[in-house]
Amino acid sequence: MTTTGSAPTANPGPTDTGTQRFAQLFGALVDSVERAIHGKRDVISAALTCLLAEGHLLLEDVPGVGKTSLAKALARSMQLGFARIQFTPDLLPSDVVGSTVWHAGSGEVQFHPGPVFTNVLLGDELNRASPKTQSALLEAMEESQVTADGVTRPLPEPFMVVATQNPVEHHGTFPLPESQLDRFLMRLSVGYPGDDHEVSLLTEPDHAHALDRVAPVTDPSTVSAMARAAEGVHVADPVARYVVDLANTTRRDPDVLLGVSPRAGLGWLRAARVRAAASGRDFVTPDDVKVLAEPVLAHRLALSGRAASRSVDTAGYVSDLLTRVAVPT
């Protein structure tokens, strides 16, 4: 990735025409998904940005607001493979990554791949699985590969985990550890629909078949090409320094027990590059960084008791952080 102030050479940025094509295709994908998810264009754009930035997405919301439909619609619009795992306390790691089985007829041991071998993996209620099963996803999320019985196997490209959890109900759940939270590039909330959109939702005759309205817009190879093209979007030194200044502020603030990791900064800039390309630009602006700050940072921060005593939450902290750190000109 290019983060220097001079013009990139090893990984040249997209041309104006290329950036325009990226923006048009990005918009067409959002339009397609929006046929199934009404009134949530910003959420759809953020989720698509996360996918093209080669990140993973944590959807934290109450039941019944369309989290599963969003993941399915994203996969369908890009003709990506899709698999769903319902995480439960008795789920085993082998139920996720697969296992080797002895076949008496052939006299051979064969590997049976688990549902993780897909493009978009929906992990429903991830925090209901035991820590041992949750950890089965760590290697897949970080390195796009899984190791089972001593053999490492690559996952399909692109690969994205979309995990869901209920922020209200905590009975019988296992909180996600910081190491796993840090592997999610973004945390989003779908939220309830607006009044007009909910009326349309209640009165549309074919709601049960809403996903059928999602038309394929592109294919997996083009999605991978879009991700590679976004890597060439230019990041000037002051913008990269802005990300570092924001991260360092969280690391030194007494209100924060756990600040922003270097992994978060790398993912933040990848997402900013995608957002810039989706806006028809071949360079990242500070606004790209600021807009993505809350979904990228809030779930990674652990605030101190002093901050909690003032009723400060992580989203509010990020909002205040953006006012405290000088924006580059």
C-alpha positions as CSV (number, residue, x, y, z in Angstrom):
1,M,0.0,0.0,0.0
2,T,1.2,3.5,-0.7
3,T,1.3,6.0,2.1
4,T,4.1,8.3,1.0
5,G,3.6,11.9,-0.1
6,S,5.2,11.3,-3.5
7,A,3.3,9.8,-6.4
8,P,3.0,5.9,-6.1
9,T,5.0,3.9,-8.5
10,A,5.0,0.2,-7.5
11,N,1.2,0.1,-7.3
12,P,-0.1,2.9,-9.6
13,G,-3.5,4.3,-8.8
14,P,-6.5,3.9,-11.1
15,T,-7.0,6.2,-13.9
16,D,-9.9,8.7,-14.0
17,T,-11.8,6.3,-16.3
18,G,-11.0,3.4,-14.0
19,T,-12.2,5.3,-11.0
20,Q,-15.4,6.3,-12.7
21,R,-16.1,2.6,-13.6
22,F,-15.4,1.6,-10.0
23,A,-17.8,4.3,-8.7
24,Q,-20.5,3.2,-11.2
25,L,-20.2,-0.5,-10.4
26,F,-20.2,0.3,-6.7
27,G,-23.4,2.3,-7.1
28,A,-25.0,-0.5,-9.1
29,L,-24.2,-3.0,-6.4
30,V,-25.7,-0.8,-3.7
31,D,-28.8,-0.3,-5.8
32,S,-29.2,-4.0,-6.3
33,V,-28.9,-4.8,-2.6
34,E,-31.3,-2.0,-1.7
35,R,-34.1,-3.8,-3.5
36,A,-34.1,-6.2,-0.6
37,I,-33.0,-3.9,2.2
38,H,-35.2,-0.8,2.1
39,G,-34.0,2.6,3.4
40,K,-30.6,1.5,4.5
41,R,-28.3,2.8,1.7
42,D,-25.6,4.0,4.1
43,V,-25.4,0.7,5.9
44,I,-25.3,-1.2,2.5
45,S,-22.5,1.1,1.3
46,A,-20.5,0.6,4.5
47,A,-20.9,-3.2,4.3
48,L,-19.8,-3.2,0.6
49,T,-16.9,-1.0,1.5
50,C,-15.9,-3.5,4.2
51,L,-16.0,-6.4,1.7
52,L,-14.0,-4.5,-1.0
53,A,-11.5,-3.5,1.7
54,E,-11.0,-7.3,2.3
55,G,-12.3,-6.9,5.9
56,H,-14.8,-8.7,8.1
57,L,-18.1,-7.3,9.4
58,L,-19.8,-7.5,12.8
59,L,-23.5,-6.7,12.7
60,E,-24.6,-5.9,16.2
61,D,-28.4,-5.3,16.4
62,V,-31.6,-6.7,17.7
63,P,-33.3,-9.6,16.0
64,G,-35.5,-9.1,12.9
65,V,-34.0,-6.0,11.3
66,G,-32.5,-7.6,8.2
67,K,-28.9,-8.7,9.2
68,T,-29.2,-12.1,7.5
69,S,-30.9,-10.6,4.5
70,L,-28.1,-8.0,4.1
71,A,-25.4,-10.7,4.0
72,K,-27.4,-12.8,1.5
73,A,-28.2,-9.9,-0.7
74,L,-24.5,-8.8,-0.8
75,A,-23.5,-12.3,-1.9
76,R,-26.2,-12.6,-4.5
77,S,-25.4,-9.2,-6.1
78,M,-21.9,-10.4,-6.7
79,Q,-22.6,-14.1,-7.4
80,L,-20.5,-15.0,-4.4
81,G,-20.7,-18.3,-2.5
82,F,-22.7,-18.0,0.7
83,A,-22.9,-20.2,3.8
84,R,-24.5,-19.8,7.2
85,I,-23.6,-21.1,10.6
86,Q,-25.9,-20.9,13.5
87,F,-23.5,-20.6,16.4
88,T,-24.6,-22.5,19.6
89,P,-22.8,-23.6,22.8
90,D,-22.4,-27.2,21.5
91,L,-20.9,-26.2,18.1
92,L,-17.4,-27.7,17.6
93,P,-14.5,-26.1,15.7
94,S,-14.7,-29.0,13.2
95,D,-18.3,-27.9,12.4
96,V,-16.8,-24.7,11.1
97,V,-13.5,-25.6,9.4
98,G,-14.2,-29.2,8.5
99,S,-12.7,-32.5,9.4
100,T,-10.9,-35.6,8.0
101,V,-12.9,-38.8,7.7
102,W,-11.7,-42.4,7.1
103,H,-13.4,-44.0,4.2
104,A,-13.4,-47.8,4.6
105,G,-14.2,-48.4,0.9
106,S,-11.2,-46.5,-0.5
107,G,-9.0,-47.0,2.5
108,E,-8.1,-43.3,2.5
109,V,-8.5,-40.4,4.8
110,Q,-10.4,-37.6,3.1
111,F,-11.0,-34.0,4.2
112,H,-14.6,-32.8,4.3
113,P,-14.5,-29.0,4.1
114,G,-16.7,-27.1,6.5
115,P,-18.9,-24.1,5.7
116,V,-16.0,-21.7,6.1
117,F,-14.9,-22.6,2.6
118,T,-17.1,-20.0,0.9
119,N,-17.0,-16.4,-0.1
120,V,-19.4,-14.9,2.4
121,L,-19.7,-16.7,5.7
122,L,-22.6,-15.6,7.9
123,G,-21.9,-16.5,11.6
124,D,-25.2,-16.0,13.2
125,E,-25.0,-15.1,16.9
126,L,-21.3,-15.7,17.1
127,N,-21.1,-14.9,20.8
128,R,-23.3,-17.9,21.6
129,A,-20.4,-20.3,20.7
130,S,-17.7,-21.3,23.1
131,P,-14.4,-19.5,23.0
132,K,-12.8,-22.6,21.5
133,T,-15.2,-22.6,18.6
134,Q,-15.0,-18.8,18.2
135,S,-11.2,-19.2,17.9
136,A,-11.7,-21.5,14.9
137,L,-12.4,-18.4,12.8
138,L,-9.2,-16.4,13.9
139,E,-6.9,-17.9,11.3
140,A,-9.5,-17.7,8.6
141,M,-10.2,-14.0,9.3
142,E,-6.6,-13.0,9.5
143,E,-4.9,-15.1,6.8
144,S,-7.8,-16.4,4.6
145,Q,-6.8,-20.0,5.3
146,V,-7.6,-22.7,7.7
147,T,-5.4,-25.5,9.3
148,A,-7.0,-28.8,10.0
149,D,-5.2,-31.9,11.1
150,G,-1.9,-30.3,10.3
151,V,-2.7,-29.3,6.7
152,T,-3.2,-25.7,5.8
153,R,-5.8,-24.9,3.0
154,P,-6.5,-21.6,1.4
155,L,-10.0,-20.1,1.4
156,P,-11.8,-18.9,-1.7
157,E,-11.2,-15.3,-2.9
158,P,-12.8,-13.0,-1.9
159,F,-13.5,-14.2,1.7
160,M,-15.6,-12.3,4.2
161,V,-17.0,-13.2,7.6
162,V,-20.3,-11.4,8.5
163,A,-21.0,-12.1,12.2
164,T,-24.1,-11.1,14.1
165,Q,-24.7,-10.7,17.8
166,N,-27.6,-9.3,19.9
167,P,-26.4,-6.3,22.0
168,V,-29.2,-6.7,24.5
169,E,-29.4,-10.3,25.4
170,H,-26.3,-11.6,27.2
171,H,-27.7,-14.8,28.9
172,G,-25.8,-17.8,27.7
173,T,-23.3,-15.9,25.6
174,F,-19.5,-15.7,25.5
175,P,-18.2,-12.2,24.9
176,L,-15.9,-11.9,21.9
177,P,-12.3,-11.4,23.0
178,E,-10.4,-8.3,22.0
179,S,-8.2,-10.4,19.6
180,Q,-11.3,-11.4,17.7
181,L,-13.0,-8.0,17.8
182,D,-9.8,-6.5,16.3
183,R,-10.2,-8.8,13.3
184,F,-13.5,-7.2,12.4
185,L,-12.8,-4.2,10.2
186,M,-16.2,-2.7,10.9
187,R,-19.1,-2.9,13.3
188,L,-22.4,-1.8,12.0
189,S,-26.0,-1.6,13.2
190,V,-28.8,-2.0,10.6
191,G,-31.3,-0.3,12.8
192,Y,-35.1,-0.1,12.5
193,P,-36.5,1.2,9.2
194,G,-38.0,4.6,8.9
195,D,-41.8,4.9,9.1
196,D,-42.4,5.2,5.3
197,H,-40.0,2.3,4.6
198,E,-41.7,0.1,7.2
199,V,-45.1,0.8,5.7
200,S,-43.8,-0.3,2.3
201,L,-42.3,-3.3,4.0
202,L,-45.6,-4.3,5.5
203,T,-47.6,-3.8,2.4
204,E,-45.4,-5.1,-0.3
205,P,-47.0,-8.3,-1.7
206,D,-43.8,-10.3,-2.3
207,H,-41.8,-9.6,0.9
208,A,-41.1,-13.3,1.4
209,H,-39.3,-13.2,-1.9
210,A,-37.5,-9.9,-1.5
211,L,-34.1,-11.5,-2.1
212,D,-35.3,-12.6,-5.6
213,R,-35.3,-8.9,-6.5
214,V,-31.5,-8.7,-6.0
215,A,-30.1,-9.0,-9.5
216,P,-26.5,-10.2,-10.0
217,V,-24.4,-7.2,-10.9
218,T,-20.9,-8.6,-11.2
219,D,-18.9,-11.8,-10.5
220,P,-16.2,-12.9,-8.0
221,S,-13.3,-12.2,-10.3
222,T,-14.5,-8.6,-10.8
223,V,-15.0,-8.1,-7.1
224,S,-11.3,-9.2,-6.5
225,A,-10.2,-6.8,-9.3
226,M,-12.1,-4.0,-7.6
227,A,-10.3,-4.7,-4.3
228,R,-7.0,-4.7,-6.1
229,A,-7.8,-1.4,-7.8
230,A,-8.8,0.2,-4.5
231,E,-5.3,-0.6,-3.2
232,G,-3.9,1.8,-5.8
233,V,-5.8,4.8,-4.5
234,H,-3.3,7.4,-3.3
235,V,-2.9,8.2,0.4
236,A,-0.8,11.4,0.9
237,D,1.5,11.7,3.9
238,P,-0.6,14.1,5.9
239,V,-3.7,11.8,5.6
240,A,-1.6,8.8,6.8
241,R,-0.2,11.0,9.6
242,Y,-3.8,12.0,10.5
243,V,-4.7,8.3,11.0
244,V,-1.5,7.8,13.2
245,D,-2.3,10.9,15.3
246,L,-5.9,9.6,15.9
247,A,-4.6,6.1,16.8
248,N,-1.8,7.5,19.1
249,T,-4.4,9.7,20.9
250,T,-6.4,6.6,21.9
251,R,-3.2,4.8,23.1
252,R,-2.2,7.7,25.4
253,D,-5.6,8.7,26.7
254,P,-6.2,7.7,30.4
255,D,-9.8,7.2,29.5
256,V,-8.9,4.3,27.2
257,L,-7.6,1.0,28.5
258,L,-7.1,-0.5,25.1
259,G,-6.3,1.8,22.2
260,V,-6.3,1.4,18.4
261,S,-4.0,-1.3,17.0
262,P,-1.8,-1.0,13.9
263,R,-4.1,-3.6,12.3
264,A,-7.0,-1.2,12.8
265,G,-5.0,1.6,11.1
266,L,-4.2,-0.6,8.1
267,G,-7.8,-1.7,7.7
268,W,-9.0,1.9,8.2
269,L,-6.9,3.2,5.3
270,R,-8.0,0.2,3.1
271,A,-11.6,1.2,3.7
272,A,-10.8,4.9,3.1
273,R,-9.3,3.9,-0.3
274,V,-12.5,2.0,-1.2
275,R,-14.7,4.9,-0.2
276,A,-12.6,7.3,-2.2
277,A,-12.8,5.1,-5.3
278,A,-16.6,4.7,-4.8
279,S,-16.8,8.5,-4.8
280,G,-15.0,8.7,-8.1
281,R,-11.6,9.9,-6.7
282,D,-8.1,8.4,-6.9
283,F,-7.0,9.9,-3.7
284,V,-8.1,9.7,0.0
285,T,-9.3,12.8,1.9
286,P,-9.5,13.4,5.6
287,D,-13.3,13.2,5.3
288,D,-13.0,9.6,4.1
289,V,-11.1,8.8,7.3
290,K,-13.5,10.7,9.5
291,V,-16.7,9.1,8.1
292,L,-15.3,5.6,8.7
293,A,-13.9,6.3,12.2
294,E,-16.9,5.2,14.2
295,P,-17.6,1.8,12.5
296,V,-13.9,1.0,12.4
297,L,-12.8,2.1,15.9
298,A,-15.7,2.0,18.3
299,H,-15.8,-1.8,18.8
300,R,-12.0,-2.0,19.3
301,L,-11.8,0.5,22.2
302,A,-12.0,-0.5,25.8
303,L,-12.8,2.6,28.0
304,S,-11.6,3.0,31.6
305,G,-13.9,3.1,34.6
306,R,-13.4,6.8,34.8
307,A,-14.9,7.2,31.3
308,A,-17.7,4.9,32.2
309,S,-18.6,6.9,35.3
310,R,-19.2,9.9,33.0
311,S,-21.5,7.7,30.9
312,V,-19.1,7.9,27.9
313,D,-19.6,5.1,25.4
314,T,-17.1,4.2,22.6
315,A,-19.2,5.8,19.9
316,G,-19.3,9.0,21.8
317,Y,-15.6,8.8,22.5
318,V,-14.8,8.4,18.8
319,S,-17.0,11.5,18.0
320,D,-15.1,13.5,20.6
321,L,-11.8,12.2,19.4
322,L,-12.4,13.6,15.9
323,T,-12.9,17.1,17.4
324,R,-9.7,16.9,19.4
325,V,-7.2,15.9,16.7
326,A,-6.3,18.5,14.1
327,V,-7.4,17.7,10.5
328,P,-4.7,18.1,7.9
329,T,-5.1,20.7,5.2
